[in-house]
């Protein structure tokens, strides 16, 4: 028998036995007499059979035991339901009293209260639902803190089919394909597993719902389980945390070779629904697919983090970011502008903001095919010599032959 069923049986049986014995030996008689007089009066001519009274005691005890043991909304909310049930018992007794019928609510109400107290006091109760099952598959995808908040009822998670506004973050080991070409498969597998473990730990700490972890990277959602409207800012903050914290060491014969991380963030609506089989959740929507494409696009531009237009819109006041390019969308007619976040606005030095503005001007001029002016703006966007700016170098390499052609034409 599974643990929840065992606990249900034990709690319901103990509560029933305790209250039935108190009723049988007359310990509750003074309280029952006072209640009967108040609700039905001394002239009640119809009395509930004793066997029916014991049945109601057992039904109340097992009902509240089930309510308590299966609860994922916390003690407080369950107590409200139990008290409402007790109030209904007394209301039923009062209604019966109008028809000179005596229904004794005290034993059933006491059985409900005892069952509730036993249910929450049972030492093994926190494990009455396996962590994976409690919360509909959330247990292994959330931090311990968020999982406990949902289990206690401090954080309510909607498991019904719904659309949710989220920010999807996809991260991957930047040089995994290069590693696959040069190292033993077992070494590559260990490097990826180490990456996944570190990334998952960081994302869980950041409050993400970790949707998938496999050889294609880690997929995490922000705002999915907690309906946090600040999901884009949290996702980009987590992306910075990943790039700062992850330094993957790939074992080879020559020692440790540092790795890097590529991150993509996309915001939008996701459809979620309980899966048809098992306890997992079914998720569908553009944000994950686009975030995966943005993460891969880092290889083209030499960047680490790329975000989509909706994420930029939601987080532009919190982060200093610059436009990089357009990527095709889910259809041949869609184009998504991608941005590279550089730093938090409150921490960004003045020269970084100025160089960002020059880069932005250069991109605008480049799109207008004003090659010479664009080249000049990109030159202004150069940072210190020791700082390598790969996205800037990409544009300079594109523009150099065009700018030289213009100079030759002027001559």
SULVENFEN-V614362 format. One record per pair of residues at least 12 apart in sequence whose C-alpha atoms are under 7 Angstrom apart, sorted by the first residue. I is the first residue (numbers start at 1). J is the second residue. Records with the same first field share a line. If there is no record, write none. Layout:
I->J + J
This chain:
3->128
4->69 + 128 + 129
8->65 + 66 + 69
11->65 + 115 + 118 + 119
12->61 + 62 + 65 + 115
15->61 + 111 + 114 + 115
16->57 + 58 + 61 + 111
19->107 + 110 + 111
20->54
23->107
32->104 + 106
36->102 + 104
39->93 + 94 + 97
40->94 + 97 + 98 + 100 + 101 + 102
43->100
44->100 + 101 + 102
45->100 + 101
46->100 + 101 + 102
47->101 + 102 + 103
48->102 + 103
56->108
57->107 + 108 + 111
60->108 + 111 + 112
61->111 + 112 + 115
64->82 + 112 + 115 + 116
65->115 + 116 + 119
68->116 + 119
69->119
72->150 + 151 + 152 + 153
73->150 + 151 + 152 + 153
74->151 + 152 + 153
75->152
86->109
89->105 + 109
90->105
93->105
133->279
136->279 + 280
137->279 + 280 + 281
141->209 + 210 + 211
142->204 + 208 + 209 + 210
143->204 + 205 + 207
155->226
157->225 + 226
159->273 + 274
160->273
161->272 + 273 + 274
162->271 + 272 + 273
163->269 + 270 + 271 + 272
164->224 + 269 + 270 + 271
165->223 + 268 + 269 + 270
166->221 + 222 + 223 + 224 + 231 + 267 + 268 + 269 + 270
167->221 + 222 + 223 + 231 + 232 + 235 + 265 + 266 + 267 + 268 + 287
168->220 + 221 + 222 + 265 + 266 + 267 + 287 + 288 + 291
169->219 + 220 + 221 + 235 + 263 + 264 + 265 + 266 + 291
170->217 + 218 + 219 + 220 + 263 + 264 + 265 + 291 + 292 + 295
171->217 + 218 + 219 + 261 + 262 + 263 + 264 + 295
172->216 + 217 + 218 + 261 + 262 + 263
173->192 + 195 + 260 + 261 + 262
174->259 + 260 + 261 + 262
175->259 + 260
187->251
191->250
192->215
195->248
196->213 + 217 + 218
198->246
199->242
202->242
203->238
206->238
208->220 + 221 + 222
209->221 + 222 + 224 + 225
222->234 + 235
232->267 + 311 + 314 + 315
233->315
239->263 + 305
243->261
246->260
247->259 + 260
248->260
261->304
262->295 + 298 + 304 + 305
263->295 + 304 + 305 + 306
264->291 + 292 + 294 + 295 + 305 + 306 + 307
265->291 + 306 + 307 + 308
266->287 + 290 + 291 + 307 + 308 + 310 + 311
267->287 + 310 + 311
268->287
269->285
270->283 + 284 + 285
271->283 + 284 + 285
272->284
294->306 + 307
301->390 + 391 + 394
302->390 + 391
303->390 + 391
305->340 + 341
306->338 + 339 + 340
307->338 + 339 + 340
308->336 + 337 + 338 + 339
309->336 + 337 + 338
318->344 + 345
319->341 + 343 + 344 + 345
320->341 + 342 + 343 + 344 + 345
321->339 + 340 + 341 + 342
322->339 + 340 + 341 + 356 + 360
323->338 + 339 + 340 + 360
324->338 + 339 + 340
325->337 + 338
326->338
355->380 + 381 + 382
356->381
358->377 + 378 + 380 + 381
359->377 + 378 + 381
361->377
362->374 + 375 + 377 + 378
371->399 + 402 + 403
372->403
375->396 + 399 + 403
378->392
